[in-house]
Amino acid sequence: MGSRALLGQRGVLLPKQYQSIAGRPLVAHTVAALAQVGRLHATVVVVAPGDDHAQAALSGLPARIARCGGATRADSVLQGLSHLQQAEGAHDDDWVLVHDAARCLLLPAQVDRLIDACLGDPVGGLLALPLPDTLKRAEHGRVQETQPRADKWLAQTPQMFRLGLLQRALREAPALGADVTDEASALEALGLAPRLVEGSAQNFKVTYAADFELAEAVLGWRAGRA
């Protein structure tokens, strides 16, 4: 959560997804954007079993809450996929999009672009951004070398894959020694190459105090243009 920490009415530290940005909980902005994508059958928000903030934060929004989150991102996604099968009737060949709630500046057009690019793809893909800056490799706080950036991308979300394939990849990745930092890395462990679909610099992950301020500024700018 970085340096930003807010206390709720009962003195409980609020996770960042429930902190307010432009008058709404962060996660509400995220779900509101997904709700505008007509091709999505449903939006399921995976939260921890003891989460008692989600209901109020998502009030009035078309989202299902699944209290089955795990200890890691991969665990939570796996539990969410099982929930889709058991509660939503999803099948192995259905497409699923996994998105970080903290990327609250997502635009519906970006999701549509990802869907258009991946629907005919045998693997699936993810939003990503070509690395814009010079990349340095460091040791002990000092530059060791400058690395080429021409083929480097910053992974974003949503990431879109067939349910059954993603489920298999997440289950098998640990035994393959893969460091699963996102869904695409689990597919890569199976020897597959997800498609890269260019996203936007505005689709950043809100983490630190400065990110909250920037996100609020972007939302204010968008509201002024509407």
Buried (B, 14 or more C-beta within 10 A) or exposed (E): BEEBEEEEEEEEEBBBBBBBBBEBBBBBBBBBBBBEBEEBEEBBBBBBEEBEBBEEBBEEBEBBBBBBBBEEBBBBBBBBBBBBBEEEEBEEEBBBBBBBBBBBBBBBEBBBBBBEBBEEBEBBBBBBBEBEEEEEEEEEEEEEEEEEEEEBBBBBBBBBBBBBBBBBBBEEBEEEEBEBEBBBBBBBBBEBEBBBBBBBEBBBBBBBEEBBEBBBEBBEEEEEEE
